[in-house]
Amino acid sequence: MTHAAGAPADAAYVEGSVFRHVVALTALGSLGLMAIFTVDLVNLLYISLLGDEVLTAAMGYAGAVLFVIVSVGIGFSIGVTAHTARRIGAGDRAAARRVATSGLIISFAATAVVTLALAAVLDPCLALLGAEGREFEVTRHFLWITMLGMPPLALSMAMGGVLMAFGAPRMTLWINLAGAAATAILDPIFIFALDLGVTGAAIVTVLIRFVALAVGWYGLVPRLNALARPTAEGVRRDVGPLLAIAFPAILTNLATPASNMLVTAYVARFGTEAVAGWSIIGRIYPLCFAGIFALTGSVGAIFGQNVGARRFDRVRKTLADSTLFTAIYVAVIWLLLLLGTDAINWAFHATGRVAEMIAFYCLWAAPTFIFTGALFVANAAFNNLGFASHSTVFNWGRATLGTLPFCWLGVWQGSAEAVLLWWSIGAALFGLPALWLARRSIDRLAAAA
């Protein structure tokens, strides 16, 4: 690519079509996230083949807990991406390499601490979610193994963020595809050939994290020389600025699993079949809407580089084009879900109440994700404009005021389907105002520049 005068060689996003950058980075990011979510989906698919709804429900409880740790990793990845991209946009590659290195170290260490803390309170957490009896024991066993792989997962996610900031999104994709490919190969061996069942799925989940780390290291060091020699001084220097973005981003991302946990607890009131249906939905919707989940991190590099280059016209354009992309994406996915409902039920051997829940979600709840998408677009802007706390406020508002009273309405109506629908509608109260405030924040920064 030919770079405009004064544009640093790594700053690929300060020129050219903004919408093209949004689509390209989000497409690559969504493929990467789809690969991550496919790991869980493949695990669930193979577990469902064992023909035991208790095991399927256990995967739902486990997913709700693991999402907490994943959210911490995403938060640090957002922080690392934003700070590294700003240095790249400003033309300071040496500082970008230092920040990237410090960010990887901090991400791994912090996620390890969170994992240990969650392990210490695992039993009460599962009890609060409504797991009991055999469901409780299976979930607990699965989590004790899989939690070992969470710090390496956070490290690989941070590596992907650094690669994105350095203008190498395809390498980020390869990190995630490597893990998904390893899962597809190893799951049948460990679950069926070795007859390990849920234990085999858990072991594979840990092993694939190290496959992803190997690919990430190759992209960062031999390919891009994107890391500097780690020093204690560098970590001390960067931990404050990194946490200024990462901590609010973590709080923001924790809102989603908190909301999911609340929904799980409410759905559990309607029995094991309802939890099994929600477990399958909980794996389907992140995969289907991976483009929206990926957008927050992917366009962060575009926001960050243009903020660093003081190109606020392109920052506004990034917000507008990201919103347009979200609307188109949700409409397409809704249509695909409507057409593929029977195939989903067939793939997961879903019948009766489980199949009814999946069909209801595909028809009524899925299109409301456009409001969640609007919130995610605003999050990406807030995290890279220096207003990360705004993301925290809006997302926790969504997880509390946008969840609790709405789920109660569903319980009052007497069905798990009603819980899902009202939970989805609650996003509208926060997504649209967040988008409006993001635009106002850009205007204020541009006026002060």
C-alpha positions as CSV (number, residue, x, y, z in Angstrom):
1,M,0.0,0.0,0.0
2,T,1.2,3.5,-0.8
3,H,1.1,5.7,2.3
4,A,0.2,9.3,2.4
5,A,2.9,11.8,3.1
6,G,3.6,11.8,6.8
7,A,1.7,8.6,7.5
8,P,3.8,6.0,9.4
9,A,4.4,2.8,7.5
10,D,2.5,0.7,10.1
11,A,-0.5,3.2,10.2
12,A,-2.5,1.6,7.5
13,Y,-5.9,2.9,8.7
14,V,-5.3,6.7,8.5
15,E,-6.0,6.6,4.8
16,G,-8.2,4.8,2.3
17,S,-11.9,3.9,2.6
18,V,-13.0,3.8,6.2
19,F,-15.9,1.4,5.5
20,R,-13.5,-0.9,3.7
21,H,-11.2,-1.0,6.7
22,V,-14.2,-1.6,9.0
23,V,-15.5,-4.5,6.9
24,A,-12.0,-6.0,6.3
25,L,-10.9,-5.8,10.0
26,T,-14.3,-6.9,11.3
27,A,-14.5,-9.8,8.8
28,L,-11.1,-11.0,9.9
29,G,-11.8,-10.4,13.5
30,S,-15.2,-12.2,13.3
31,L,-13.6,-15.2,11.6
32,G,-11.1,-15.3,14.5
33,L,-13.9,-15.0,17.1
34,M,-15.9,-17.6,15.2
35,A,-12.9,-19.9,15.5
36,I,-12.8,-19.2,19.3
37,F,-16.6,-19.8,19.7
38,T,-16.4,-22.8,17.5
39,V,-14.2,-24.4,20.1
40,D,-17.0,-24.2,22.6
41,L,-19.6,-25.1,20.0
42,V,-17.7,-28.2,18.8
43,N,-17.3,-29.3,22.4
44,L,-21.0,-28.9,23.0
45,L,-21.9,-30.6,19.7
46,Y,-19.8,-33.7,20.6
47,I,-21.1,-33.7,24.2
48,S,-24.7,-33.6,22.9
49,L,-23.9,-36.8,20.9
50,L,-23.5,-38.6,24.2
51,G,-27.3,-38.2,24.6
52,D,-27.4,-36.8,28.1
53,E,-29.2,-33.5,28.7
54,V,-27.5,-33.2,32.1
55,L,-24.1,-32.9,30.3
56,T,-25.5,-30.4,27.8
57,A,-26.9,-28.3,30.7
58,A,-23.5,-28.5,32.5
59,M,-21.8,-27.0,29.5
60,G,-24.2,-24.0,29.8
61,Y,-23.3,-23.4,33.4
62,A,-19.6,-23.8,32.6
63,G,-19.9,-21.3,29.7
64,A,-21.4,-18.7,32.0
65,V,-18.4,-19.0,34.4
66,L,-15.7,-19.1,31.8
67,F,-17.2,-16.0,30.0
68,V,-16.2,-14.0,33.1
69,I,-12.5,-14.8,32.6
70,V,-12.8,-14.4,28.8
71,S,-14.2,-10.9,29.5
72,V,-11.1,-10.0,31.5
73,G,-8.9,-11.2,28.6
74,I,-10.9,-9.2,26.1
75,G,-10.6,-6.1,28.3
76,F,-6.8,-6.3,28.4
77,S,-6.8,-7.0,24.7
78,I,-8.7,-3.8,24.1
79,G,-6.3,-1.9,26.2
80,V,-3.2,-3.3,24.5
81,T,-4.7,-2.7,21.1
82,A,-5.7,0.9,21.8
83,H,-2.4,2.0,23.3
84,T,-0.3,0.2,20.7
85,A,-2.4,1.6,17.8
86,R,-2.0,5.1,19.2
87,R,1.8,4.8,19.2
88,I,1.7,3.4,15.7
89,G,-0.6,6.3,14.5
90,A,1.8,8.8,16.1
91,G,4.8,7.2,14.3
92,D,6.5,5.9,17.4
93,R,7.3,2.3,16.7
94,A,9.7,1.8,19.5
95,A,7.1,2.9,22.0
96,A,4.6,0.7,20.4
97,R,6.9,-2.4,20.8
98,R,7.5,-1.5,24.4
99,V,3.7,-1.1,25.2
100,A,2.9,-4.3,23.3
101,T,5.4,-6.3,25.4
102,S,4.3,-4.8,28.7
103,G,0.7,-5.4,27.7
104,L,1.2,-9.1,27.1
105,I,2.9,-9.6,30.5
106,I,0.2,-7.7,32.3
107,S,-2.6,-9.5,30.5
108,F,-1.3,-12.9,31.4
109,A,-0.5,-12.1,35.1
110,A,-3.8,-10.3,35.7
111,T,-5.9,-13.1,34.1
112,A,-4.1,-15.7,36.2
113,V,-5.0,-13.8,39.4
114,V,-8.6,-13.5,38.3
115,T,-8.7,-17.2,37.4
116,L,-7.4,-18.2,40.9
117,A,-9.9,-15.9,42.6
118,L,-12.8,-17.4,40.7
119,A,-11.6,-20.9,41.4
120,A,-11.7,-20.1,45.1
121,V,-15.4,-19.3,45.0
122,L,-16.4,-21.7,42.2
123,D,-18.8,-23.8,44.3
124,P,-21.0,-20.9,45.5
125,C,-21.0,-19.4,42.0
126,L,-22.4,-22.6,40.6
127,A,-25.0,-22.8,43.3
128,L,-26.1,-19.3,42.6
129,L,-26.5,-20.2,38.9
130,G,-28.9,-23.0,39.9
131,A,-26.6,-26.0,39.3
132,E,-27.4,-28.9,41.6
133,G,-26.9,-32.6,41.8
134,R,-25.1,-34.2,38.9
135,E,-25.2,-31.0,36.9
136,F,-23.2,-29.3,39.6
137,E,-20.6,-32.1,39.8
138,V,-20.1,-32.3,36.0
139,T,-19.8,-28.6,35.7
140,R,-17.3,-28.3,38.6
141,H,-15.1,-31.1,37.1
142,F,-15.1,-29.5,33.7
143,L,-14.2,-26.1,35.0
144,W,-11.4,-27.2,37.2
145,I,-9.6,-28.5,34.1
146,T,-10.5,-25.8,31.6
147,M,-9.6,-22.9,33.9
148,L,-6.0,-23.9,33.6
149,G,-6.1,-22.7,30.0
150,M,-7.6,-19.3,30.6
151,P,-4.4,-17.3,31.3
152,P,-2.8,-18.6,28.0
153,L,-6.1,-17.8,26.2
154,A,-5.9,-14.2,27.5
155,L,-2.3,-14.0,26.3
156,S,-3.1,-15.2,22.8
157,M,-6.0,-12.6,22.7
158,A,-3.6,-9.8,23.6
159,M,-1.2,-11.1,21.0
160,G,-4.0,-10.8,18.4
161,G,-4.7,-7.2,19.6
162,V,-1.0,-6.3,19.1
163,L,-1.0,-7.8,15.6
164,M,-4.2,-5.8,14.8
165,A,-2.6,-2.6,16.0
166,F,0.5,-3.2,13.8
167,G,-1.8,-3.6,10.8
168,A,-1.5,-7.4,10.5
169,P,-5.1,-8.6,11.1
170,R,-4.6,-11.8,9.0
171,M,-2.1,-13.1,11.6
172,T,-4.7,-12.5,14.3
173,L,-7.0,-14.7,12.3
174,W,-4.5,-17.5,12.1
175,I,-4.1,-17.5,15.9
176,N,-7.7,-18.4,16.3
177,L,-8.0,-20.7,13.3
178,A,-5.2,-22.8,14.6
179,G,-7.0,-23.4,17.9
180,A,-10.3,-24.3,16.1
181,A,-8.5,-26.7,13.8
182,A,-6.8,-28.4,16.7
183,T,-10.2,-28.7,18.5
184,A,-11.8,-30.3,15.5
185,I,-9.0,-32.9,15.3
186,L,-8.5,-33.6,19.0
187,D,-12.1,-33.6,20.3
188,P,-13.2,-36.8,18.7
189,I,-10.0,-38.5,19.9
190,F,-10.3,-37.5,23.5
191,I,-14.1,-37.6,23.9
192,F,-14.8,-40.8,21.9
193,A,-11.7,-42.7,21.0
194,L,-10.2,-42.4,24.5
195,D,-13.7,-42.5,26.0
196,L,-13.0,-39.5,28.3
197,G,-16.3,-37.7,27.6
198,V,-16.5,-34.3,29.3
199,T,-13.0,-34.8,30.7
200,G,-11.7,-35.2,27.2
201,A,-13.4,-32.0,26.0
202,A,-11.9,-30.1,29.0
203,I,-8.4,-31.4,28.3
204,V,-8.6,-30.4,24.6
205,T,-9.8,-26.9,25.6
206,V,-6.5,-26.5,27.5
207,L,-4.2,-28.0,24.9
208,I,-5.5,-25.8,22.1
209,R,-4.5,-22.6,24.0
210,F,-0.9,-23.5,23.5
211,V,-1.3,-24.1,19.8
212,A,-2.7,-20.5,19.5
213,L,0.2,-19.1,21.6
214,A,2.7,-20.7,19.2
215,V,1.1,-19.1,16.2
216,G,0.9,-15.7,17.9
217,W,4.5,-15.8,18.9
218,Y,5.5,-16.5,15.3
219,G,3.6,-13.5,14.0
220,L,4.9,-11.1,16.6
221,V,8.5,-12.0,16.8
222,P,9.9,-13.6,13.6
223,R,7.4,-11.9,11.2
224,L,6.9,-8.4,12.6
225,N,9.5,-7.8,15.3
226,A,6.7,-6.2,17.2
227,L,8.0,-6.9,20.7
228,A,10.8,-5.3,22.7
229,R,12.9,-6.9,25.4
230,P,10.8,-7.0,28.5
231,T,11.9,-4.9,31.4
232,A,10.5,-4.2,34.9
233,E,10.8,-0.5,34.2
234,G,8.8,-0.9,31.0
235,V,6.0,-2.8,32.8
236,R,5.9,-0.2,35.6
237,R,5.7,2.6,33.0
238,D,2.9,1.1,31.0
239,V,0.7,-0.6,33.6
240,G,-1.0,2.7,34.6
241,P,-2.0,3.9,31.1
242,L,-2.9,0.3,30.1
243,L,-5.2,-0.2,33.1
244,A,-6.8,3.2,32.5
245,I,-8.3,1.6,29.4
246,A,-8.2,-2.1,30.3
247,F,-9.9,-1.8,33.7
248,P,-13.0,0.0,32.5
249,A,-13.0,-2.3,29.5
250,I,-12.9,-5.3,31.8
251,L,-15.8,-3.9,33.9
252,T,-17.6,-3.3,30.6
253,N,-17.0,-6.8,29.4
254,L,-17.9,-8.4,32.7
255,A,-21.3,-6.9,32.3
256,T,-22.1,-9.4,29.5
257,P,-21.3,-12.6,31.6
258,A,-23.1,-11.0,34.6
259,S,-26.2,-10.5,32.5
260,N,-25.8,-14.1,31.0
261,M,-25.5,-15.5,34.6
262,L,-28.7,-13.7,35.6
263,V,-30.5,-15.0,32.5
264,T,-29.2,-18.5,33.3
265,A,-30.5,-18.3,36.8
266,Y,-33.9,-17.2,35.6
267,V,-34.1,-19.8,32.9
268,A,-33.1,-22.5,35.4
269,R,-36.5,-21.9,37.1
270,F,-38.1,-23.7,34.2
271,G,-36.1,-27.0,34.4
272,T,-33.2,-28.9,32.9
273,E,-34.7,-28.8,29.4
274,A,-34.8,-25.0,29.5
275,V,-31.2,-24.8,30.7
276,A,-30.2,-27.2,27.9
277,G,-31.9,-25.0,25.3
278,W,-30.3,-21.8,26.7
279,S,-26.9,-23.7,26.7
280,I,-27.2,-24.3,23.0
281,I,-28.5,-20.7,22.3
282,G,-25.5,-19.5,24.4
283,R,-23.2,-21.2,22.0
284,I,-25.1,-20.2,18.8
285,Y,-25.5,-16.5,19.3
286,P,-21.8,-15.7,19.9
287,L,-20.9,-17.6,16.8
288,C,-23.6,-16.1,14.6
289,F,-23.0,-12.5,15.9
290,A,-19.2,-12.9,16.0
291,G,-18.9,-10.0,13.6
292,I,-20.6,-7.7,16.2
293,F,-18.5,-9.0,19.0
294,A,-15.3,-8.7,16.9
295,L,-16.2,-5.1,15.8
296,T,-15.4,-3.7,19.3
297,G,-11.8,-4.9,19.1
298,S,-11.3,-4.8,15.4
299,V,-12.3,-1.2,14.7
300,G,-10.4,-0.2,17.9
301,A,-7.3,-0.1,15.8
302,I,-8.9,2.2,13.3
303,F,-10.2,4.5,16.0
304,G,-6.8,4.4,17.8
305,Q,-4.6,5.2,14.7
306,N,-6.8,8.0,13.6
307,V,-7.0,9.5,17.1
308,G,-3.2,9.3,17.3
309,A,-3.0,11.0,13.9
310,R,-5.6,13.6,14.9
311,R,-7.9,12.7,12.0
312,F,-11.3,13.3,13.7
313,D,-13.1,13.4,10.4
314,R,-12.1,9.7,10.0
315,V,-13.0,9.0,13.6
316,R,-16.6,10.2,12.9
317,K,-16.7,8.2,9.7
318,T,-15.5,5.1,11.6
319,L,-18.4,5.4,14.0
320,A,-21.0,5.9,11.3
321,D,-19.7,3.1,9.1
322,S,-19.4,0.7,12.0
323,T,-23.1,1.4,12.8
324,L,-24.1,0.8,9.2
325,F,-22.1,-2.5,9.2
326,T,-23.9,-3.6,12.4
327,A,-27.4,-3.0,10.9
328,I,-26.6,-5.0,7.7
329,Y,-24.9,-7.8,9.6
330,V,-27.7,-8.3,12.1
331,A,-30.3,-8.4,9.3
332,V,-28.4,-11.0,7.3
333,I,-27.8,-13.2,10.4
334,W,-31.5,-13.0,11.3
335,L,-32.5,-14.3,7.9
336,L,-29.9,-17.1,8.1
337,L,-31.1,-18.2,11.5
338,L,-34.7,-18.3,10.3
339,L,-33.7,-20.5,7.4
340,G,-31.4,-22.7,9.5
341,T,-33.6,-23.3,12.6
342,D,-34.4,-26.9,11.7
343,A,-30.8,-27.6,10.9
344,I,-29.7,-26.3,14.3
345,N,-32.2,-28.5,16.1
346,W,-31.1,-31.5,14.0
347,A,-27.4,-30.9,14.7
348,F,-27.8,-30.7,18.4
349,H,-30.5,-33.5,18.6
350,A,-32.8,-30.9,20.1
351,T,-36.4,-31.9,20.6
352,G,-39.4,-30.9,22.6
353,R,-38.9,-27.8,24.8
354,V,-35.3,-27.5,23.8
355,A,-36.2,-27.2,20.1
356,E,-39.0,-24.8,20.9
357,M,-36.6,-22.4,22.7
358,I,-34.1,-22.5,19.9
359,A,-36.9,-21.7,17.3
360,F,-38.2,-18.9,19.5
361,Y,-34.8,-17.3,19.8
362,C,-34.1,-17.5,16.0
363,L,-37.5,-15.8,15.2
364,W,-38.0,-13.2,17.9
365,A,-34.9,-12.6,20.0
366,A,-32.2,-12.6,17.3
367,P,-33.2,-9.4,15.5
368,T,-33.0,-7.4,18.8
369,F,-29.2,-7.9,18.7
370,I,-29.1,-4.7,16.6
371,F,-29.4,-2.7,19.9
372,T,-26.6,-4.7,21.5
373,G,-24.6,-4.0,18.3
374,A,-25.1,-0.3,18.7
375,L,-23.8,-0.5,22.2
376,F,-20.7,-2.4,21.0
377,V,-20.0,0.3,18.4
378,A,-20.2,2.9,21.1
379,N,-17.9,0.9,23.3
380,A,-15.2,0.8,20.6
381,A,-15.4,4.6,20.3
382,F,-15.4,5.2,24.1
383,N,-12.4,2.8,24.7
384,N,-10.2,4.6,22.1
385,L,-11.3,8.2,22.7
386,G,-10.4,8.2,26.4
387,F,-13.9,7.8,27.7
388,A,-13.7,4.1,28.7
389,S,-15.8,4.7,31.8
390,H,-18.7,5.6,29.6
391,S,-18.7,2.0,28.3
392,T,-18.7,0.7,31.8
393,V,-21.7,2.7,32.8
394,F,-23.8,1.8,29.8
395,N,-22.9,-1.9,29.8
396,W,-23.6,-2.3,33.5
397,G,-26.8,-0.4,33.0
398,R,-27.7,-3.0,30.4
399,A,-26.7,-5.9,32.7
400,T,-28.8,-4.6,35.6
401,L,-31.6,-2.2,34.7
402,G,-31.8,-3.7,31.3
403,T,-31.8,-7.3,32.6
404,L,-33.3,-7.8,36.0
405,P,-36.7,-6.1,35.5
406,F,-37.1,-7.5,32.0
407,C,-36.3,-11.1,33.1
408,W,-38.8,-10.7,35.9
409,L,-41.4,-9.9,33.2
410,G,-40.5,-13.1,31.5
411,V,-40.8,-15.1,34.7
412,W,-44.2,-13.4,35.3
413,Q,-45.4,-14.4,31.9
414,G,-44.4,-18.0,32.8
415,S,-41.9,-19.2,30.2
416,A,-38.2,-19.4,29.5
417,E,-38.9,-18.0,26.0
418,A,-40.4,-14.9,27.5
419,V,-37.3,-14.4,29.7
420,L,-35.1,-14.5,26.5
421,L,-37.3,-12.0,24.6
422,W,-37.6,-9.4,27.4
423,W,-33.8,-9.7,28.1
424,S,-33.1,-9.0,24.4
425,I,-35.5,-6.0,24.4
426,G,-33.7,-4.5,27.4
427,A,-30.7,-3.7,25.2
428,A,-32.6,-1.0,23.4
429,L,-32.7,1.3,26.4
430,F,-28.9,1.5,26.4
431,G,-27.6,0.9,22.9
432,L,-29.1,3.9,21.2
433,P,-28.2,6.5,23.9
434,A,-24.7,5.2,24.0
435,L,-24.3,5.6,20.3
436,W,-25.6,9.2,20.5
437,L,-23.1,10.0,23.3
438,A,-20.2,8.5,21.4
439,R,-20.8,10.9,18.5
440,R,-21.0,13.8,21.0
441,S,-17.7,12.7,22.5
442,I,-16.0,12.8,19.1
443,D,-17.3,16.3,18.4
444,R,-15.9,17.5,21.8
445,L,-12.5,16.1,21.1
446,A,-12.4,17.5,17.6
447,A,-13.4,21.0,18.9
448,A,-10.6,20.8,21.5
449,A,-7.9,19.6,19.1
